[in-house]
Amino acid sequence: MQVYHNCKRLAQAGVMAITVEDSGDGGLNCGYHYASEGSGLLDAERWAANIQAAVDGVKGTECMIIARTESKGDWRLR
């Protein structure tokens, strides 16, 4: 709900784009953190839920959501 309300409020204020990140360890400097402190990256389900909440929050506005990840992927793929 925090993601939804924050994105809705920002979009209604006229913000044209909002970056949503998956880091839960303070990767954002704006003060909004949606994971347990020091937890690294959000788990996939919570990350997907945050993106959906952000998109729902800006519906009906011209604001767009930019989803960004800190994940480096598995470099050991065969």
N, C-alpha and C positions, 0 to 999 in steps of 0.2 A: 504494500500500500504506500510505503514511503516513496518508492520509485515513481509510481503512478502520480501521486499528489505533487511531488517536486517537478516532474516533467510537465504536468498540466499547468501548474502555476507559472513556470518559466515560459511555456508556449503562449499562455494568455497575456504575459507581459511583453510579448513581441520577439522573443528569442527565435532566431531562424534555424538553429541547429543545436543539438545537445549530444555530447559524447558520453556514452555509457561504457564503462570498463568492467572487466571481470576481476580486477585485483581487489582483494579484501584487506590488504596490508598497508593501506595509506597511499596507494598509487594515484589517487585523485587529490588534488590540492584544494578542492572546493569545500571539503569538510563533510561530504556525504559518503558514508561507507555502509555497505549493506551486508557485510559478512562479519564473522567474529574477528576481533582484532588479532592481527598476527597470523591469520589463517592462510595467507598466500592467495591463490586463485579461488574463485567461487567454484562450487561443483557445477557440472553441466546443467543439471535440472534447475538450479537456482539462477544460473546465468541466463538460461532460456526464459525463465519466468520474469526476470528483470527486463529483458529486451521486450517481451510481450507487454509488460506493464508500461514501459516507456512509450511504445507505439500506441497503446490504448490511451495514454495520457495526452498525446498530441493530436489525436483524431479530430478532424474538423478544423485544423489549423494548417498553416503553411510550414510549420516547423518540421524538420526531419531529424531522425535519430541516426547517429553514427555509432555503431557497435564496434568496440575495439577490444582486442585480447592481448594479454601479456604472455600467453602460452607460446612456447617455442616449438611445440609439437614433439613427436618422438623421432629423433634423428637416427634411431637405431632400426628403423623399418627395413625389412629385407626385401 
